[in-house]
Amino acid sequence: MQAKAEFYSEVLTLVVDGKEVKVKAQAVQRHAYKPKLTHIDFVRA
């Protein structure tokens, strides 16, 4: 789980097909032993 809960409430802007989309992170998956993210789920804000 992400160390700071604020990360999940922060609105981010992603560019998809040239259009800006406001999103929030819903879930984050990390590598088992490397300090890397493997997957992030976003929901529209």
mmJSON file of the N, C-alpha and C atoms, coordinates in Angstrom:
{"data_MODEL":{"atom_site":{
"group_PDB":["ATOM","ATOM","ATOM","ATOM","ATOM","ATOM","ATOM","ATOM","ATOM","ATOM","ATOM","ATOM","ATOM","ATOM","ATOM","ATOM","ATOM","ATOM","ATOM","ATOM","ATOM","ATOM","ATOM","ATOM","ATOM","ATOM","ATOM","ATOM","ATOM","ATOM","ATOM","ATOM","ATOM","ATOM","ATOM","ATOM","ATOM","ATOM","ATOM","ATOM","ATOM","ATOM","ATOM","ATOM","ATOM","ATOM","ATOM","ATOM","ATOM","ATOM","ATOM","ATOM","ATOM","ATOM","ATOM","ATOM","ATOM","ATOM","ATOM","ATOM","ATOM","ATOM","ATOM","ATOM","ATOM","ATOM","ATOM","ATOM","ATOM","ATOM","ATOM","ATOM","ATOM","ATOM","ATOM","ATOM","ATOM","ATOM","ATOM","ATOM","ATOM","ATOM","ATOM","ATOM","ATOM","ATOM","ATOM","ATOM","ATOM","ATOM","ATOM","ATOM","ATOM","ATOM","ATOM","ATOM","ATOM","ATOM","ATOM","ATOM","ATOM","ATOM","ATOM","ATOM","ATOM","ATOM","ATOM","ATOM","ATOM","ATOM","ATOM","ATOM","ATOM","ATOM","ATOM","ATOM","ATOM","ATOM","ATOM","ATOM","ATOM","ATOM","ATOM","ATOM","ATOM","ATOM","ATOM","ATOM","ATOM","ATOM","ATOM","ATOM","ATOM","ATOM","ATOM"],
"id":[1,2,3,4,5,6,7,8,9,10,11,12,13,14,15,16,17,18,19,20,21,22,23,24,25,26,27,28,29,30,31,32,33,34,35,36,37,38,39,40,41,42,43,44,45,46,47,48,49,50,51,52,53,54,55,56,57,58,59,60,61,62,63,64,65,66,67,68,69,70,71,72,73,74,75,76,77,78,79,80,81,82,83,84,85,86,87,88,89,90,91,92,93,94,95,96,97,98,99,100,101,102,103,104,105,106,107,108,109,110,111,112,113,114,115,116,117,118,119,120,121,122,123,124,125,126,127,128,129,130,131,132,133,134,135],
"type_symbol":["N","C","C","N","C","C","N","C","C","N","C","C","N","C","C","N","C","C","N","C","C","N","C","C","N","C","C","N","C","C","N","C","C","N","C","C","N","C","C","N","C","C","N","C","C","N","C","C","N","C","C","N","C","C","N","C","C","N","C","C","N","C","C","N","C","C","N","C","C","N","C","C","N","C","C","N","C","C","N","C","C","N","C","C","N","C","C","N","C","C","N","C","C","N","C","C","N","C","C","N","C","C","N","C","C","N","C","C","N","C","C","N","C","C","N","C","C","N","C","C","N","C","C","N","C","C","N","C","C","N","C","C","N","C","C"],
"label_atom_id":["N","CA","C","N","CA","C","N","CA","C","N","CA","C","N","CA","C","N","CA","C","N","CA","C","N","CA","C","N","CA","C","N","CA","C","N","CA","C","N","CA","C","N","CA","C","N","CA","C","N","CA","C","N","CA","C","N","CA","C","N","CA","C","N","CA","C","N","CA","C","N","CA","C","N","CA","C","N","CA","C","N","CA","C","N","CA","C","N","CA","C","N","CA","C","N","CA","C","N","CA","C","N","CA","C","N","CA","C","N","CA","C","N","CA","C","N","CA","C","N","CA","C","N","CA","C","N","CA","C","N","CA","C","N","CA","C","N","CA","C","N","CA","C","N","CA","C","N","CA","C","N","CA","C","N","CA","C"],
"label_alt_id":[null,null,null,null,null,null,null,null,null,null,null,null,null,null,null,null,null,null,null,null,null,null,null,null,null,null,null,null,null,null,null,null,null,null,null,null,null,null,null,null,null,null,null,null,null,null,null,null,null,null,null,null,null,null,null,null,null,null,null,null,null,null,null,null,null,null,null,null,null,null,null,null,null,null,null,null,null,null,null,null,null,null,null,null,null,null,null,null,null,null,null,null,null,null,null,null,null,null,null,null,null,null,null,null,null,null,null,null,null,null,null,null,null,null,null,null,null,null,null,null,null,null,null,null,null,null,null,null,null,null,null,null,null,null,null],
"label_comp_id":["MET","MET","MET","GLN","GLN","GLN","ALA","ALA","ALA","LYS","LYS","LYS","ALA","ALA","ALA","GLU","GLU","GLU","PHE","PHE","PHE","TYR","TYR","TYR","SER","SER","SER","GLU","GLU","GLU","VAL","VAL","VAL","LEU","LEU","LEU","THR","THR","THR","LEU","LEU","LEU","VAL","VAL","VAL","VAL","VAL","VAL","ASP","ASP","ASP","GLY","GLY","GLY","LYS","LYS","LYS","GLU","GLU","GLU","VAL","VAL","VAL","LYS","LYS","LYS","VAL","VAL","VAL","LYS","LYS","LYS","ALA","ALA","ALA","GLN","GLN","GLN","ALA","ALA","ALA","VAL","VAL","VAL","GLN","GLN","GLN","ARG","ARG","ARG","HIS","HIS","HIS","ALA","ALA","ALA","TYR","TYR","TYR","LYS","LYS","LYS","PRO","PRO","PRO","LYS","LYS","LYS","LEU","LEU","LEU","THR","THR","THR","HIS","HIS","HIS","ILE","ILE","ILE","ASP","ASP","ASP","PHE","PHE","PHE","VAL","VAL","VAL","ARG","ARG","ARG","ALA","ALA","ALA"],
"label_asym_id":["A","A","A","A","A","A","A","A","A","A","A","A","A","A","A","A","A","A","A","A","A","A","A","A","A","A","A","A","A","A","A","A","A","A","A","A","A","A","A","A","A","A","A","A","A","A","A","A","A","A","A","A","A","A","A","A","A","A","A","A","A","A","A","A","A","A","A","A","A","A","A","A","A","A","A","A","A","A","A","A","A","A","A","A","A","A","A","A","A","A","A","A","A","A","A","A","A","A","A","A","A","A","A","A","A","A","A","A","A","A","A","A","A","A","A","A","A","A","A","A","A","A","A","A","A","A","A","A","A","A","A","A","A","A","A"],
"label_entity_id":["1","1","1","1","1","1","1","1","1","1","1","1","1","1","1","1","1","1","1","1","1","1","1","1","1","1","1","1","1","1","1","1","1","1","1","1","1","1","1","1","1","1","1","1","1","1","1","1","1","1","1","1","1","1","1","1","1","1","1","1","1","1","1","1","1","1","1","1","1","1","1","1","1","1","1","1","1","1","1","1","1","1","1","1","1","1","1","1","1","1","1","1","1","1","1","1","1","1","1","1","1","1","1","1","1","1","1","1","1","1","1","1","1","1","1","1","1","1","1","1","1","1","1","1","1","1","1","1","1","1","1","1","1","1","1"],
"label_seq_id":[1,1,1,2,2,2,3,3,3,4,4,4,5,5,5,6,6,6,7,7,7,8,8,8,9,9,9,10,10,10,11,11,11,12,12,12,13,13,13,14,14,14,15,15,15,16,16,16,17,17,17,18,18,18,19,19,19,20,20,20,21,21,21,22,22,22,23,23,23,24,24,24,25,25,25,26,26,26,27,27,27,28,28,28,29,29,29,30,30,30,31,31,31,32,32,32,33,33,33,34,34,34,35,35,35,36,36,36,37,37,37,38,38,38,39,39,39,40,40,40,41,41,41,42,42,42,43,43,43,44,44,44,45,45,45],
"pdbx_PDB_ins_code":[null,null,null,null,null,null,null,null,null,null,null,null,null,null,null,null,null,null,null,null,null,null,null,null,null,null,null,null,null,null,null,null,null,null,null,null,null,null,null,null,null,null,null,null,null,null,null,null,null,null,null,null,null,null,null,null,null,null,null,null,null,null,null,null,null,null,null,null,null,null,null,null,null,null,null,null,null,null,null,null,null,null,null,null,null,null,null,null,null,null,null,null,null,null,null,null,null,null,null,null,null,null,null,null,null,null,null,null,null,null,null,null,null,null,null,null,null,null,null,null,null,null,null,null,null,null,null,null,null,null,null,null,null,null,null],
"Cartn_x":[0.837,0.0,0.878,0.383,1.122,1.311,2.474,2.813,1.921,1.524,0.714,-0.668,-1.693,-3.068,-3.428,-2.762,-3.053,-2.827,-1.937,-1.651,-2.927,-3.812,-5.026,-6.1,-6.011,-7.007,-6.528,-5.265,-4.692,-5.211,-5.667,-6.126,-4.92,-4.74,-3.64,-4.197,-3.376,-3.778,-2.957,-3.656,-3.017,-3.413,-2.522,-2.841,-3.083,-4.319,-4.719,-5.233,-4.594,-4.965,-5.015,-4.084,-3.995,-4.967,-5.777,-6.751,-6.352,-6.523,-6.218,-7.379,-7.061,-8.068,-7.671,-8.588,-8.347,-8.64,-7.692,-7.836,-7.326,-7.685,-7.142,-6.639,-5.586,-5.084,-6.03,-6.362,-7.248,-6.467,-5.513,-4.721,-3.328,-2.346,-0.954,-0.375,0.283,0.962,2.455,3.207,4.658,5.314,6.536,7.328,7.598,7.696,7.849,9.103,10.234,11.45,12.241,11.897,12.564,11.761,12.405,11.667,11.044,10.156,9.531,8.022,7.293,5.858,5.636,4.676,4.376,3.051,2.129,0.809,0.111,-0.611,-1.444,-2.811,-3.871,-5.242,-5.684,-6.277,-6.792,-8.301,-8.979,-10.402,-10.54,-11.517,-11.737,-12.176,-11.637,-11.962,-13.132],
"Cartn_y":[-1.182,0.0,1.24,2.285,3.547,4.105,4.683,5.185,6.347,7.203,8.371,8.261,8.374,8.26,9.406,10.553,11.704,11.375,10.426,10.037,9.609,8.906,8.385,9.447,10.578,11.633,12.745,12.708,13.725,13.535,14.629,14.568,14.753,13.799,13.83,14.072,14.591,14.796,13.874,12.983,12.101,12.568,12.417,12.733,11.413,11.238,10.018,10.416,9.926,10.269,11.779,12.498,13.942,14.745,14.089,14.782,14.629,15.707,15.648,15.007,14.07,13.363,13.484,13.949,14.06,12.71,12.203,10.884,10.903,9.863,9.592,8.156,7.901,6.536,5.753,4.535,3.7,2.586,1.994,0.898,0.925,0.545,0.511,-0.86,-1.467,-2.746,-2.51,-3.08,-2.927,-4.278,-4.227,-5.436,-6.057,-7.365,-8.08,-7.684,-7.466,-7.136,-5.977,-5.542,-4.379,-3.118,-1.981,-0.74,-0.154,-0.942,-0.523,-0.712,0.184,0.012,-0.909,-1.812,-2.704,-2.354,-1.708,-1.416,-0.371,0.548,1.52,1.531,1.416,1.553,2.987,3.597,4.956,4.953,5.915,6.164,7.628,7.911,9.308,10.127,11.328,12.204,13.1],
"Cartn_z":[0.0,0.0,0.0,-0.617,-0.684,0.717,0.975,2.301,2.719,1.796,2.141,1.509,2.333,1.851,0.907,1.032,0.175,-1.303,-1.565,-2.948,-3.66,-2.974,-3.586,-3.787,-3.107,-3.272,-4.199,-4.589,-5.477,-6.903,-7.527,-8.915,-9.829,-10.743,-11.703,-13.099,-13.985,-15.372,-16.265,-16.972,-17.947,-19.341,-20.302,-21.692,-22.415,-22.906,-23.601,-24.981,-26.022,-27.404,-27.607,-26.99,-27.152,-26.309,-25.498,-24.649,-23.193,-22.425,-20.997,-20.246,-19.368,-18.578,-17.111,-16.277,-14.837,-14.198,-13.413,-12.797,-11.36,-10.624,-9.293,-9.289,-8.537,-8.402,-7.496,-7.899,-7.092,-6.406,-7.117,-6.548,-7.161,-6.356,-6.805,-6.488,-7.477,-7.262,-7.385,-6.459,-6.446,-6.7,-7.215,-7.41,-6.044,-5.992,-4.719,-3.939,-4.617,-3.871,-4.469,-5.668,-6.261,-5.943,-5.813,-5.524,-6.797,-7.437,-8.687,-8.619,-9.298,-9.469,-10.656,-10.547,-11.662,-12.328,-11.587,-12.146,-11.283,-11.929,-11.213,-11.88,-11.087,-11.582,-11.34,-12.376,-12.267,-12.452,-11.832,-12.062,-12.449,-13.283,-13.683,-12.479,-12.406,-11.272,-11.622],
"occupancy":[1.0,1.0,1.0,1.0,1.0,1.0,1.0,1.0,1.0,1.0,1.0,1.0,1.0,1.0,1.0,1.0,1.0,1.0,1.0,1.0,1.0,1.0,1.0,1.0,1.0,1.0,1.0,1.0,1.0,1.0,1.0,1.0,1.0,1.0,1.0,1.0,1.0,1.0,1.0,1.0,1.0,1.0,1.0,1.0,1.0,1.0,1.0,1.0,1.0,1.0,1.0,1.0,1.0,1.0,1.0,1.0,1.0,1.0,1.0,1.0,1.0,1.0,1.0,1.0,1.0,1.0,1.0,1.0,1.0,1.0,1.0,1.0,1.0,1.0,1.0,1.0,1.0,1.0,1.0,1.0,1.0,1.0,1.0,1.0,1.0,1.0,1.0,1.0,1.0,1.0,1.0,1.0,1.0,1.0,1.0,1.0,1.0,1.0,1.0,1.0,1.0,1.0,1.0,1.0,1.0,1.0,1.0,1.0,1.0,1.0,1.0,1.0,1.0,1.0,1.0,1.0,1.0,1.0,1.0,1.0,1.0,1.0,1.0,1.0,1.0,1.0,1.0,1.0,1.0,1.0,1.0,1.0,1.0,1.0,1.0],
"B_iso_or_equiv":[0.0,0.0,0.0,0.0,0.0,0.0,0.0,0.0,0.0,0.0,0.0,0.0,0.0,0.0,0.0,0.0,0.0,0.0,0.0,0.0,0.0,0.0,0.0,0.0,0.0,0.0,0.0,0.0,0.0,0.0,0.0,0.0,0.0,0.0,0.0,0.0,0.0,0.0,0.0,0.0,0.0,0.0,0.0,0.0,0.0,0.0,0.0,0.0,0.0,0.0,0.0,0.0,0.0,0.0,0.0,0.0,0.0,0.0,0.0,0.0,0.0,0.0,0.0,0.0,0.0,0.0,0.0,0.0,0.0,0.0,0.0,0.0,0.0,0.0,0.0,0.0,0.0,0.0,0.0,0.0,0.0,0.0,0.0,0.0,0.0,0.0,0.0,0.0,0.0,0.0,0.0,0.0,0.0,0.0,0.0,0.0,0.0,0.0,0.0,0.0,0.0,0.0,0.0,0.0,0.0,0.0,0.0,0.0,0.0,0.0,0.0,0.0,0.0,0.0,0.0,0.0,0.0,0.0,0.0,0.0,0.0,0.0,0.0,0.0,0.0,0.0,0.0,0.0,0.0,0.0,0.0,0.0,0.0,0.0,0.0],
"pdbx_formal_charge":[null,null,null,null,null,null,null,null,null,null,null,null,null,null,null,null,null,null,null,null,null,null,null,null,null,null,null,null,null,null,null,null,null,null,null,null,null,null,null,null,null,null,null,null,null,null,null,null,null,null,null,null,null,null,null,null,null,null,null,null,null,null,null,null,null,null,null,null,null,null,null,null,null,null,null,null,null,null,null,null,null,null,null,null,null,null,null,null,null,null,null,null,null,null,null,null,null,null,null,null,null,null,null,null,null,null,null,null,null,null,null,null,null,null,null,null,null,null,null,null,null,null,null,null,null,null,null,null,null,null,null,null,null,null,null],
"auth_seq_id":[1,1,1,2,2,2,3,3,3,4,4,4,5,5,5,6,6,6,7,7,7,8,8,8,9,9,9,10,10,10,11,11,11,12,12,12,13,13,13,14,14,14,15,15,15,16,16,16,17,17,17,18,18,18,19,19,19,20,20,20,21,21,21,22,22,22,23,23,23,24,24,24,25,25,25,26,26,26,27,27,27,28,28,28,29,29,29,30,30,30,31,31,31,32,32,32,33,33,33,34,34,34,35,35,35,36,36,36,37,37,37,38,38,38,39,39,39,40,40,40,41,41,41,42,42,42,43,43,43,44,44,44,45,45,45],
"auth_comp_id":["MET","MET","MET","GLN","GLN","GLN","ALA","ALA","ALA","LYS","LYS","LYS","ALA","ALA","ALA","GLU","GLU","GLU","PHE","PHE","PHE","TYR","TYR","TYR","SER","SER","SER","GLU","GLU","GLU","VAL","VAL","VAL","LEU","LEU","LEU","THR","THR","THR","LEU","LEU","LEU","VAL","VAL","VAL","VAL","VAL","VAL","ASP","ASP","ASP","GLY","GLY","GLY","LYS","LYS","LYS","GLU","GLU","GLU","VAL","VAL","VAL","LYS","LYS","LYS","VAL","VAL","VAL","LYS","LYS","LYS","ALA","ALA","ALA","GLN","GLN","GLN","ALA","ALA","ALA","VAL","VAL","VAL","GLN","GLN","GLN","ARG","ARG","ARG","HIS","HIS","HIS","ALA","ALA","ALA","TYR","TYR","TYR","LYS","LYS","LYS","PRO","PRO","PRO","LYS","LYS","LYS","LEU","LEU","LEU","THR","THR","THR","HIS","HIS","HIS","ILE","ILE","ILE","ASP","ASP","ASP","PHE","PHE","PHE","VAL","VAL","VAL","ARG","ARG","ARG","ALA","ALA","ALA"],
"auth_asym_id":["A","A","A","A","A","A","A","A","A","A","A","A","A","A","A","A","A","A","A","A","A","A","A","A","A","A","A","A","A","A","A","A","A","A","A","A","A","A","A","A","A","A","A","A","A","A","A","A","A","A","A","A","A","A","A","A","A","A","A","A","A","A","A","A","A","A","A","A","A","A","A","A","A","A","A","A","A","A","A","A","A","A","A","A","A","A","A","A","A","A","A","A","A","A","A","A","A","A","A","A","A","A","A","A","A","A","A","A","A","A","A","A","A","A","A","A","A","A","A","A","A","A","A","A","A","A","A","A","A","A","A","A","A","A","A"],
"auth_atom_id":["N","CA","C","N","CA","C","N","CA","C","N","CA","C","N","CA","C","N","CA","C","N","CA","C","N","CA","C","N","CA","C","N","CA","C","N","CA","C","N","CA","C","N","CA","C","N","CA","C","N","CA","C","N","CA","C","N","CA","C","N","CA","C","N","CA","C","N","CA","C","N","CA","C","N","CA","C","N","CA","C","N","CA","C","N","CA","C","N","CA","C","N","CA","C","N","CA","C","N","CA","C","N","CA","C","N","CA","C","N","CA","C","N","CA","C","N","CA","C","N","CA","C","N","CA","C","N","CA","C","N","CA","C","N","CA","C","N","CA","C","N","CA","C","N","CA","C","N","CA","C","N","CA","C","N","CA","C"],
"pdbx_PDB_model_num":[1,1,1,1,1,1,1,1,1,1,1,1,1,1,1,1,1,1,1,1,1,1,1,1,1,1,1,1,1,1,1,1,1,1,1,1,1,1,1,1,1,1,1,1,1,1,1,1,1,1,1,1,1,1,1,1,1,1,1,1,1,1,1,1,1,1,1,1,1,1,1,1,1,1,1,1,1,1,1,1,1,1,1,1,1,1,1,1,1,1,1,1,1,1,1,1,1,1,1,1,1,1,1,1,1,1,1,1,1,1,1,1,1,1,1,1,1,1,1,1,1,1,1,1,1,1,1,1,1,1,1,1,1,1,1]
}}}
